[in-house]
Amino acid sequence: MKRIKFYLDFDGTITQNDVVDLILDRFADKSWQKVEKEWQEGKIGSRECLTRQLKLVKASPEDLKKLCGEVAVDPHFTPFLNLALKMECKVTIVSDGFGFVIRNVLERHLSDYPDILKSIPVYSNEIEWTGSGVKAVFNSPDLCRHKCANCKPEVIKNSAWPDDTVLFVGDGLSDRFASQIASLTFAKGKLLQYCKDNELAYEAYTDFGDVQKWFLKNYDSLKSRYAIQPSA
């Protein structure tokens, strides 16, 4: 059966700020910014970028948990999740960030919605604490031709059927390759300009309230096209 599947970036999309940048700003040597510039200029991939940046971080698990408690989430995120689940649309988080951070933020934000929390797969990297500091751990094989930390197109290809409609929601350069294979991308920030420059199918958005409005507007046609039945 054809299905509609949402794939969501995390940093700067679900959250109102990039949490990885917050970690680096607070706990890393300032030279992380030079590494970031190399990535933005296309000189290195995000896997090498994060590997080098995490080596500059001096923080304990408790330090990062405390920071996660300060992270603001898009206020329209939970209503969007409720709507997507009501329409029986699969929602997956795919991030270049770190599972430790994502889990802490979502568990706090969705503490009143344990069923929703359990229903959302998360594909991301991990953080490991070693005797010498913090280390980035990558769950995906190092096969991405763009040298990404987490190959978002590969995640989508491995979890969506060819006939599925893939709706991607993102904001940054790490989302550009996912936008190339999505049926439609909800884009803001640098991703929006990328979609415009490359003539990709996109909808500009500010927050998940805009995504929800688009979904409601297109509900009847989507339901008819994909034979979606609302949950009881």
N, C-alpha and C positions, 0 to 999 in steps of 0.2 A: 504494500500500500504506500502511495506517495504521502510523505509527511513534510511538515514545516519544522525546521530545526533552527533555533537561535544559538549562535556562538558569540560569547561575550568576552571582550578583553576585560581585565581587572583594573590595573593601575590607570587612574585618570578617566576611567569609564564607569565602573561601578563605584569606585572611590572618587572623591572630589579633587584629590591630589595624587600624584605619582608617589606611591609609598616607598618604592626603591630609592627614588631621589631623596625622600625624607630621611631614610636610613643613612644614605651616603652623606647628606648635608650634616647630620648630627653626629655620626660615629666614624666617618672615614677621613683620611688625609685629603686635603683639598686637591691633590693631584688626580682624584677621580674625574674631575671635570675635563682634564686633558684627554683621558681615555674616552670619555663621552663624546668629545669633539671628533676623535678619530672614527668612532662608530657613525656619528651623524654625517661625516664626510664620505662614508663608504669605504674607508681604509681597512676596517676590521668588521667582522660579524658580531652579533650580539653575544654569542657564546664566549668569544675571547674577551669582549668588553666586560661582561659580568664576572668572568673568572678573575680578571685583573682588578676590577673594582672591589669585589668582596674581600680580596687579600688585604685591602687597605682599611677594612672595618675592624674596629675594636669595640665589641659589644657582647654582652651575655644574653642568653635566652630571655632573662627577666627584663633586660633593657629593651629588647625588641617587643616583648609582650606589652610593656608599658607604652611604648610608642604606638603600637597597634590600637591601644585603647583611646588614643587621641585622634584616630583617623575618621574623617567624616565620609559617610556614604551618601550617594545620590538619594535624596528623600523620596524619589519616585520609583526607586528600585524594587522595593517590596510589592507595591501595587502592580508593577509590571509583571513580576514573577507570578503573582496570584492570577492575573489575566492569562498569561501564557499557559499556566497549568490548567486553568479552566477550559481553555481551548485545546488541551491535550497536545501542546507543542513542547517538544523537548528543549530544555535549556542547558547549555554546557558552557563552562568557563574555560577559556584557553588563554594562558598568560605566559609572558616571558619573565614574570616575577617568581615569587617563592611561596610554596605551599604553606610553610610555617606562618607567613604573614596572612595569606588568604584565609586559612582556617581560623586564625584568631579573630580577624575582622568579621568574617561571616558568622562565626559562632556567637559573637557579641551582638551583631546586628539582627540576626535571625533567631535569637534565643527563644522567642515566643512562637516560632514556626519550625519546630524540629522536623516535621515531615517534608517541608519545602527544602530545608537544609540537606536532608538525606537524599533528596531526589536530584541534586545538581552535581554531575561529575565535574571534577576539576583536573585539568591537565596543566602542569606547571613544572618549574624547577624546584629544587630543595636547598636548604641551608644546613650545613653540617659544622658543628663546633669541634675543632681539633686542639691539640696542645699549643699550636702556634697562632690560633685565632679562628677566623671564620672562613669557610670554604663553600663555593657554589658547587652543587651536585646536579647533574643533568640526567633526567630520566629518559629522554629520547636519544636514539643513536646519533652519532655525529655524521649524518649522511646528507644533511640539508645543503643544497648547492649555494644557498645564501649565507651559510655558516651561522644560522640562527641558534639561539640557546634552546628554544622550543619551537619546532617547525609547525606553525599553526596550520598551513595548508595540509600537511601530512596528517595531523590530528583530525581535521575535517574529513579528509578522504577516507580515513580508517573508521570513522564513526557515523558517516552518512551514506545512505544508498545513492546510487547515481541519479535516481529520479526525485530525490528529496529537494525541496526548496531550502537553500541555506541562506539565512539572514544573519549577517555579521554586524556587530556593534563595537566600534572602536574609536580611537582618538589620535593615535601616534604612528610613528614610523615603523614600529615593530608589528603593526597591523597591516602594512601595505600588501604583503604577499597573500594574506588571507582574503583581502578585498578583491584580489585578482580572480579568485575562484568562486566567490560568493555569488548567489543569485542577485542579491541586493545588499549593499552596505549602508548602514547608518553611520555617518561620519561627522566628526568635528575636529578642530585643531589641525595639526599637520596632515592627518589622514584625509581630511576634507579637501585640502589643496591637492593632495596626491591623486585622489579620485577624479577631481576636475581636470588635472593635467593629463591624466591617462584615459580620460573618457570612459570611466567605469560606471556601472549602474549604482547610484547612490541616492540617499536622502540625507540632507543636512539635519542635524539635531543639536539641541542644547543639553537635554537631559532625558532620562527615561520616560518622563511625562510626554515628550514629543514622540517617542517610539510607541508608547501606549496609544496615543491619539491616532497615529497612522494605522496601528493594528485594528483599533475599533472601527475606523473609517472603512477599512478593507475587509472587515470581518465576514460580511455576507458572501462576497466573491471568493474569499479564501475558503470558507466553509463549503461552498458549493464545489469548488474546484478540487479540493482535497478530501471531501467527504468527512470532514472533522465533526465529531459530535461532542458537545459540551459535557463536562463532567457532571455527575449528579450532585 
